[in-house]
Amino acid sequence: MTLLQACRESAKILQRNPELAALYRDAVRRYGEGELFLVLMDLMAKAYEDGALEEAVFKNPQGLLSFCCGAWIQFLLVEVAGMKKTDLHAVARKIFKETHNNRSIH
């Protein structure tokens, strides 16, 4: 799976959630679909360039897909919904505590 394929597939996955689907539609209206994907691909490419994520995230298709889903969700909540990154991190920590380690959400 390529980064582009994972980006597209993760966009489909997040739209299964009604709230995220609404934010996705808002983002498409704001940026246009092509620009929106370019922005996300740029964010993901910058994370890849960091190098620290390369081994863990890009090792297999599931890891890449999970990474892309997370990037989409963070972008939609912060850039579209206006959530502060610090609040997002607190919410994420709470969710991860409630989720079992081996449970796949996609």
N, C-alpha and C positions, 0 to 999 in steps of 0.2 A: 504494500500500500504506500503510495506517495503522499507527501504532505498535502498536495492539492486534493487528492482523493479523500484524505482524512478530514480536511477542512469542509469539503462538500457534504460528506457523510455525517459529520458531527452537526452541521447546520440542520440536516433532516432530523437527526435524533432529538435535538433540543426543541424542535417545533412540536414534539409530542406532548410537551408540557404547555398548557394553555397560556400561562403567564409569560413564559419565555417566548412562545409563539407571538404573543402580542408585542413584546419588546423587539423581536426580530422584524416584524412588520413595520414598527416605528423606525427602526434602524434603516430598513430598505427605503422608506419614504425620505428619510433624512439624507442618506448617503448615495442612494441608488445601489442596485444589487452589485454591479461590477466594482464600484469604489469600495463598498462594504467588504467584499472578499479581498480586495487589495490591501485594505487596512489590516484585516485579520491575518492575512498571509505575511505581511510585514512584521506584525507583532510576533508571530510564531517564528519567523526567520531570525529575528533578533534574539529570541530565547535560544534558538539553536546555535547561534554564533557564540553565545555565552560559554558553551562547551560543557558546563556542569550537567546539563540535562541530557546531553547526547546519549550517554550510556544507558541511563534508566528509561528515558522516554521513547527514544527512537529505536529501541532494541527489537520491538515486535509490533505488529499492527494494532493490538489491543492497547498497548501503552501509548502509541501515537494517537489513536482515536480518543482515548481518555484525555490526553493532553489538549487536543483540539477542542473537545467538549468544554473543558475547563477554561480555555482561552475565550471561547465564544461567550460562556456564561459570565466571566469576569468583564468582558467588554460590554456586554448588554447591560449588566447591572451598574457598572461604573459610568460608562460613556453615554448610555441611552437613558437609563433610569435615574442617574445622578447619585447613586449610592457612593458614600465615601469608602475608599479602599480599606481603611482601618475597620469600618463597620463590616465590610465584606469578609475580612479575615476572621473577625469574631464569629460571624454567622457560620462560616465554613468550619471553624474549629468545633462549634457546637454540633453541626451536622455530622462531621466525621466521627465524633464521639458516639453518636447514636447509630451509626451505620456499622454493620459487621465488616470485618477486614476482607473477607473473601466474597463479598456480595458484589456482583457486577451490576451497574446501573444502565448499561447499554448492552 
